Amino acid sequence: MSAEGKHIVLIEDDPDMHEVIKMILEPQGFRITCCSTGPEGLETVRQTPPDLILLDIMLSSPSEGFHVSYDIKQDEALAKIPIIMISAIGETMGMDFAKELGSQYVQAEAFLEKPLDAAKLRETVAKVLGEQSQE
């Protein structure tokens, strides 16, 4: 699947992560829209549904990302947009969120730990978008 023209919404409160993720994915042909809060991200996704959402878990609260993913997956118009959750919370709290993927707690297609590995991010994005194109 070609990345050219694919739109990704990044919901992440750290501006440095905005730049890092753009440096990793834009050369692959992705268009990245960065949002710093859950409400801003939800509004952006509703206005212009992307091909993929990269979602930090810890935004204004330690669990805001879980609530954002829940809202997206409960919205019929947005539910099929794949979500990759990104966070250091799993390692920090000693939890393996990847085991909970697809459950009511972690409504996402993939989970990546921070600090991000560039190759792993590119690989996961390609895999998730590739799986979506098979539907």
C-alpha positions in Angstrom: 0.0 0.0 0.0 1.3 3.4 -1.0 1.6 6.0 1.8 1.3 8.8 -0.8 -1.5 11.0 0.3 -2.5 9.0 3.3 -3.7 11.3 6.1 -2.7 10.7 9.7 -4.1 12.6 12.7 -1.6 12.7 15.6 -3.2 13.4 19.0 -0.3 14.0 21.3 0.4 16.8 23.9 4.2 16.9 23.4 5.2 19.3 20.6 8.6 17.5 20.3 6.8 14.3 19.5 4.8 16.1 16.8 8.2 17.0 15.1 9.7 13.5 15.6 6.7 11.7 14.2 6.5 14.1 11.2 10.2 13.5 10.6 9.7 9.8 10.6 6.4 9.6 8.5 6.3 12.6 6.2 9.3 11.3 4.1 7.1 8.2 3.5 4.5 10.3 1.9 2.1 10.7 4.8 0.2 13.9 5.6 0.3 14.5 9.3 -2.2 16.8 11.2 -1.1 17.4 14.8 -3.5 18.0 17.7 -2.5 18.7 21.3 -5.6 17.7 23.2 -8.3 15.0 23.1 -11.1 17.5 22.3 -9.1 19.1 19.5 -8.2 15.7 18.1 -11.9 14.5 18.2 -13.0 17.6 16.4 -10.3 17.3 13.7 -11.2 13.6 13.2 -14.9 14.4 12.9 -14.3 17.3 10.4 -11.8 15.4 8.2 -11.7 11.7 8.9 -8.2 10.5 8.4 -6.8 7.1 7.2 -5.2 6.5 10.6 -5.0 8.0 14.1 -1.9 8.0 16.3 -3.1 8.6 19.8 -1.2 9.2 23.0 -2.8 7.8 26.1 -1.7 10.5 28.7 -3.0 13.8 27.5 -4.6 16.2 30.0 -5.3 13.2 32.3 -3.5 9.9 32.5 -6.3 8.1 30.8 -7.7 10.7 28.3 -6.5 8.7 25.3 -8.6 5.7 26.3 -11.7 8.0 26.4 -10.8 9.5 23.0 -10.5 6.0 21.4 -13.7 4.9 23.0 -15.5 8.0 21.6 -14.1 7.3 18.1 -15.0 3.6 18.1 -18.5 4.3 19.3 -19.2 6.8 16.5 -20.5 4.9 13.5 -19.0 7.4 11.1 -15.5 7.0 12.6 -15.4 3.5 14.0 -13.5 1.9 11.2 -10.6 4.4 11.4 -7.7 2.5 12.8 -6.0 3.7 15.9 -2.4 3.2 17.1 -2.0 4.1 20.7 1.4 5.4 21.8 2.5 5.8 25.4 5.1 5.3 28.0 2.4 4.6 30.5 2.5 0.8 30.1 6.2 0.6 31.0 5.8 3.2 33.7 2.9 1.3 35.3 4.2 -2.2 34.5 1.2 -2.9 32.3 1.1 -4.6 28.9 -1.6 -2.7 27.0 -0.8 -4.7 23.8 -2.5 -7.7 25.4 -5.7 -5.7 25.8 -5.9 -4.5 22.1 -9.4 -4.7 20.8 -10.9 -5.0 24.3 -13.3 -2.4 25.8 -10.2 -0.9 27.6 -7.8 -0.6 24.7 -9.9 0.2 21.6 -7.1 0.3 19.1 -5.5 -1.8 16.4 -1.9 -1.5 17.7 0.1 -0.2 20.7 3.6 1.3 20.7 5.7 2.1 23.7 7.7 5.3 24.0 10.4 6.1 23.3 9.4 5.3 19.8 11.6 3.3 17.5 11.4 4.9 14.0 11.5 1.6 12.1 8.8 0.0 14.4 6.6 3.1 13.9 6.8 2.9 10.1 6.3 -0.9 10.2 3.2 -0.7 12.5 1.7 2.1 10.4 2.2 0.2 7.2 0.8 -3.0 8.8 -2.3 -1.3 10.2 -3.1 0.5 7.0 -2.4 -2.6 5.0 -4.9 -4.6 7.1 -7.5 -1.9 6.7 -7.2 -2.0 2.9 -8.0 -5.7 2.9 -11.6 -5.1 4.2 
